[in-house]
Amino acid sequence: MEHERQLMEAIESVEIARKAVLNAQGNNDSQQLQEAQQCLIRAQKLVNAIQRNGVTGDEHGQKEIHRAQEMLNHLFETQTSLQG
């Protein structure tokens, strides 16, 4: 059960980061860019912890964490382009 909770927390944090990046992108505000960066870092830490500890559970969990990592990669790229 604990690994499911950690997985859900990581997936939710990626979704929060996605919304923060989209919000920052739409408003072009430095404070929102900073908030998006913080959300991205938190989500990446959670995903990394799951990958490092091997708590992805079944095949579905492995696919979910892979999707979460792919989304984070895209969001970090977007964030970098917004800061540049």
N, CA and C atoms as a LAMMPS dump frame, in Angstrom:
ITEM: TIMESTEP
0
ITEM: NUMBER OF ATOMS
252
ITEM: BOX BOUNDS ff ff ff
-5.0000000000000000e+02 5.0000000000000000e+02
-5.0000000000000000e+02 5.0000000000000000e+02
-5.0000000000000000e+02 5.0000000000000000e+02
ITEM: ATOMS id mol type element x y z
1 1 1 N 0.808 -1.211 0
2 1 2 C 0 0 0
3 1 3 C 0.846 1.267 0
4 2 1 N 1.96 1.212 0.719
5 2 2 C 2.819 2.391 0.807
6 2 3 C 3.365 2.777 -0.566
7 3 1 N 3.772 1.774 -1.362
8 3 2 C 4.315 2.101 -2.678
9 3 3 C 3.255 2.712 -3.581
10 4 1 N 2 2.292 -3.426
11 4 2 C 0.911 2.886 -4.209
12 4 3 C 0.715 4.344 -3.817
13 5 1 N 0.8 4.631 -2.521
14 5 2 C 0.655 6.01 -2.057
15 5 3 C 1.789 6.877 -2.601
16 6 1 N 3.007 6.348 -2.564
17 6 2 C 4.156 7.102 -3.079
18 6 3 C 4.025 7.338 -4.582
19 7 1 N 3.571 6.322 -5.288
20 7 2 C 3.378 6.454 -6.729
21 7 3 C 2.328 7.515 -7.043
22 8 1 N 1.219 7.474 -6.343
23 8 2 C 0.156 8.459 -6.564
24 8 3 C 0.628 9.868 -6.215
25 9 1 N 1.391 9.989 -5.137
26 9 2 C 1.921 11.295 -4.751
27 9 3 C 2.847 11.842 -5.833
28 10 1 N 3.677 10.988 -6.392
29 10 2 C 4.59 11.421 -7.452
30 10 3 C 3.82 11.842 -8.7
31 11 1 N 2.835 11.052 -9.078
32 11 2 C 2.036 11.372 -10.269
33 11 3 C 1.272 12.678 -10.064
34 12 1 N 0.712 12.859 -8.886
35 12 2 C -0.003 14.107 -8.581
36 12 3 C 0.945 15.302 -8.604
37 13 1 N 2.16 15.121 -8.113
38 13 2 C 3.114 16.234 -8.098
39 13 3 C 3.534 16.607 -9.524
40 14 1 N 3.6 15.622 -10.415
41 14 2 C 3.902 15.913 -11.819
42 14 3 C 2.758 16.72 -12.436
43 15 1 N 1.542 16.362 -12.111
44 15 2 C 0.391 17.099 -12.628
45 15 3 C 0.375 18.538 -12.092
46 16 1 N 0.701 18.705 -10.834
47 16 2 C 0.783 20.056 -10.261
48 16 3 C 1.869 20.857 -10.97
49 17 1 N 3 20.214 -11.23
50 17 2 C 4.099 20.878 -11.938
51 17 3 C 3.676 21.25 -13.355
52 18 1 N 2.953 20.359 -14.016
53 18 2 C 2.474 20.64 -15.374
54 18 3 C 1.594 21.884 -15.392
55 19 1 N 0.676 21.955 -14.45
56 19 2 C -0.212 23.117 -14.374
57 19 3 C 0.568 24.384 -14.062
58 20 1 N 1.565 24.277 -13.189
59 20 2 C 2.37 25.444 -12.828
60 20 3 C 3.168 25.947 -14.027
61 21 1 N 3.725 25.032 -14.811
62 21 2 C 4.487 25.434 -15.998
63 21 3 C 3.561 26.082 -17.027
64 22 1 N 2.395 25.495 -17.24
65 22 2 C 1.448 26.081 -18.185
66 22 3 C 1.005 27.463 -17.732
67 23 1 N 0.769 27.621 -16.444
68 23 2 C 0.375 28.913 -15.903
69 23 3 C 1.492 29.936 -16.089
70 24 1 N 2.717 29.531 -15.795
71 24 2 C 3.862 30.427 -15.961
72 24 3 C 4.051 30.783 -17.429
73 25 1 N 3.849 29.823 -18.295
74 25 2 C 4.001 30.052 -19.731
75 25 3 C 2.966 31.06 -20.226
76 26 1 N 1.754 30.953 -19.726
77 26 2 C 0.687 31.836 -20.163
78 26 3 C 0.8 33.246 -19.623
79 27 1 N 1.436 33.421 -18.472
80 27 2 C 1.487 34.735 -17.835
81 27 3 C 2.843 35.42 -17.923
82 28 1 N 3.884 34.656 -18.222
83 28 2 C 5.232 35.211 -18.35
84 28 3 C 5.61 36.072 -17.143
85 29 1 N 5.399 35.517 -15.957
86 29 2 C 5.675 36.211 -14.706
87 29 3 C 6.82 35.499 -13.99
88 30 1 N 7.812 36.253 -13.531
89 30 2 C 8.995 35.636 -12.919
90 30 3 C 8.656 34.858 -11.646
91 31 1 N 7.703 35.333 -10.866
92 31 2 C 7.316 34.617 -9.654
93 31 3 C 6.676 33.274 -10.013
94 32 1 N 5.846 33.266 -11.017
95 32 2 C 5.215 32.018 -11.435
96 32 3 C 6.238 31.064 -12.042
97 33 1 N 7.239 31.596 -12.722
98 33 2 C 8.321 30.759 -13.231
99 33 3 C 9.068 30.09 -12.077
100 34 1 N 9.306 30.848 -11.025
101 34 2 C 9.989 30.303 -9.85
102 34 3 C 9.141 29.216 -9.184
103 35 1 N 7.84 29.468 -9.052
104 35 2 C 6.95 28.476 -8.457
105 35 3 C 6.916 27.203 -9.301
106 36 1 N 6.888 27.362 -10.61
107 36 2 C 6.892 26.206 -11.502
108 36 3 C 8.184 25.415 -11.334
109 37 1 N 9.3 26.128 -11.216
110 37 2 C 10.59 25.461 -11.018
111 37 3 C 10.579 24.645 -9.724
112 38 1 N 10.036 25.202 -8.669
113 38 2 C 9.964 24.494 -7.392
114 38 3 C 9.081 23.249 -7.493
115 39 1 N 7.973 23.367 -8.202
116 39 2 C 7.088 22.219 -8.407
117 39 3 C 7.793 21.123 -9.205
118 40 1 N 8.531 21.536 -10.223
119 40 2 C 9.269 20.573 -11.039
120 40 3 C 10.319 19.832 -10.211
121 41 1 N 11.033 20.567 -9.393
122 41 2 C 12.076 19.952 -8.569
123 41 3 C 11.46 18.974 -7.573
124 42 1 N 10.359 19.362 -6.954
125 42 2 C 9.689 18.46 -6.004
126 42 3 C 9.221 17.191 -6.705
127 43 1 N 8.594 17.35 -7.859
128 43 2 C 8.106 16.188 -8.598
129 43 3 C 9.262 15.282 -9.015
130 44 1 N 10.359 15.88 -9.463
131 44 2 C 11.507 15.071 -9.882
132 44 3 C 12.093 14.297 -8.712
133 45 1 N 12.146 14.92 -7.543
134 45 2 C 12.656 14.224 -6.353
135 45 3 C 11.78 13.018 -6.003
136 46 1 N 10.473 13.18 -6.102
137 46 2 C 9.567 12.073 -5.79
138 46 3 C 9.712 10.941 -6.805
139 47 1 N 9.792 11.288 -8.078
140 47 2 C 9.958 10.278 -9.121
141 47 3 C 11.3 9.57 -8.948
142 48 1 N 12.346 10.333 -8.675
143 48 2 C 13.674 9.737 -8.465
144 48 3 C 13.66 8.759 -7.291
145 49 1 N 12.988 9.134 -6.212
146 49 2 C 12.928 8.265 -5.033
147 49 3 C 12.236 6.948 -5.362
148 50 1 N 11.179 7.017 -6.127
149 50 2 C 10.469 5.8 -6.523
150 50 3 C 11.363 4.929 -7.4
151 51 1 N 12.032 5.544 -8.356
152 51 2 C 12.908 4.785 -9.248
153 51 3 C 14.084 4.183 -8.473
154 52 1 N 14.647 4.951 -7.58
155 52 2 C 15.799 4.505 -6.807
156 52 3 C 15.435 3.357 -5.859
157 53 1 N 14.267 3.462 -5.237
158 53 2 C 13.845 2.464 -4.252
159 53 3 C 13.083 1.295 -4.862
160 54 1 N 12.808 1.385 -6.16
161 54 2 C 12.121 0.29 -6.833
162 54 3 C 10.721 0.035 -6.326
163 55 1 N 9.992 1.094 -5.987
164 55 2 C 8.642 0.924 -5.44
165 55 3 C 7.561 1.183 -6.485
166 56 1 N 7.863 0.854 -7.735
167 56 2 C 6.879 1.082 -8.79
168 56 3 C 5.78 0.038 -8.79
169 57 1 N 5.978 -1.055 -8.05
170 57 2 C 4.932 -2.07 -7.95
171 57 3 C 4.839 -2.903 -9.21
172 58 1 N 3.643 -3.042 -9.719
173 58 2 C 3.394 -3.892 -10.879
174 58 3 C 3.762 -3.192 -12.187
175 59 1 N 3.454 -3.841 -13.294
176 59 2 C 3.77 -3.287 -14.613
177 59 3 C 3.069 -1.952 -14.847
178 60 1 N 1.844 -1.85 -14.37
179 60 2 C 1.098 -0.589 -14.513
180 60 3 C 1.838 0.543 -13.798
181 61 1 N 2.321 0.276 -12.588
182 61 2 C 3.065 1.287 -11.846
183 61 3 C 4.343 1.684 -12.556
184 62 1 N 5.006 0.711 -13.16
185 62 2 C 6.226 1.002 -13.908
186 62 3 C 5.939 1.898 -15.106
187 63 1 N 4.844 1.624 -15.791
188 63 2 C 4.46 2.457 -16.939
189 63 3 C 4.095 3.866 -16.489
190 64 1 N 3.388 3.952 -15.371
191 64 2 C 2.987 5.267 -14.856
192 64 3 C 4.203 6.124 -14.486
193 65 1 N 5.169 5.514 -13.825
194 65 2 C 6.339 6.285 -13.415
195 65 3 C 7.181 6.658 -14.634
196 66 1 N 7.188 5.798 -15.646
197 66 2 C 7.894 6.126 -16.89
198 66 3 C 7.221 7.319 -17.576
199 67 1 N 5.896 7.295 -17.636
200 67 2 C 5.156 8.429 -18.22
201 67 3 C 5.407 9.711 -17.434
202 68 1 N 5.431 9.58 -16.115
203 68 2 C 5.683 10.748 -15.27
204 68 3 C 7.062 11.33 -15.556
205 69 1 N 8.068 10.466 -15.719
206 69 2 C 9.418 10.938 -16.007
207 69 3 C 9.478 11.607 -17.379
208 70 1 N 8.803 11.035 -18.353
209 70 2 C 8.768 11.64 -19.692
210 70 3 C 8.104 13.019 -19.643
211 71 1 N 7.011 13.122 -18.905
212 71 2 C 6.335 14.414 -18.774
213 71 3 C 7.258 15.429 -18.108
214 72 1 N 7.962 15.006 -17.07
215 72 2 C 8.896 15.906 -16.4
216 72 3 C 9.993 16.379 -17.352
217 73 1 N 10.498 15.48 -18.173
218 73 2 C 11.523 15.869 -19.14
219 73 3 C 11.014 16.982 -20.045
220 74 1 N 9.793 16.822 -20.545
221 74 2 C 9.205 17.853 -21.406
222 74 3 C 8.967 19.158 -20.649
223 75 1 N 8.501 19.029 -19.416
224 75 2 C 8.24 20.232 -18.626
225 75 3 C 9.529 20.986 -18.295
226 76 1 N 10.598 20.255 -17.982
227 76 2 C 11.879 20.918 -17.729
228 76 3 C 12.369 21.631 -18.989
229 77 1 N 12.182 21.021 -20.154
230 77 2 C 12.565 21.668 -21.414
231 77 3 C 11.766 22.948 -21.632
232 78 1 N 10.467 22.871 -21.377
233 78 2 C 9.609 24.051 -21.511
234 78 3 C 10.032 25.143 -20.55
235 79 1 N 10.289 24.748 -19.307
236 79 2 C 10.71 25.699 -18.274
237 79 3 C 12.017 26.381 -18.686
238 80 1 N 12.94 25.619 -19.214
239 80 2 C 14.231 26.174 -19.651
240 80 3 C 14.02 27.178 -20.772
241 81 1 N 13.154 26.87 -21.698
242 81 2 C 12.91 27.796 -22.809
243 81 3 C 12.222 29.076 -22.324
244 82 1 N 11.397 28.966 -21.297
245 82 2 C 10.715 30.144 -20.745
246 82 3 C 11.706 31.067 -20.033
247 83 1 N 12.703 30.473 -19.4
248 83 2 C 13.689 31.263 -18.663
249 83 3 C 14.695 31.924 -19.6
250 84 1 N 14.859 31.35 -20.78
251 84 2 C 15.867 31.859 -21.717
252 84 3 C 15.379 33.019 -22.441
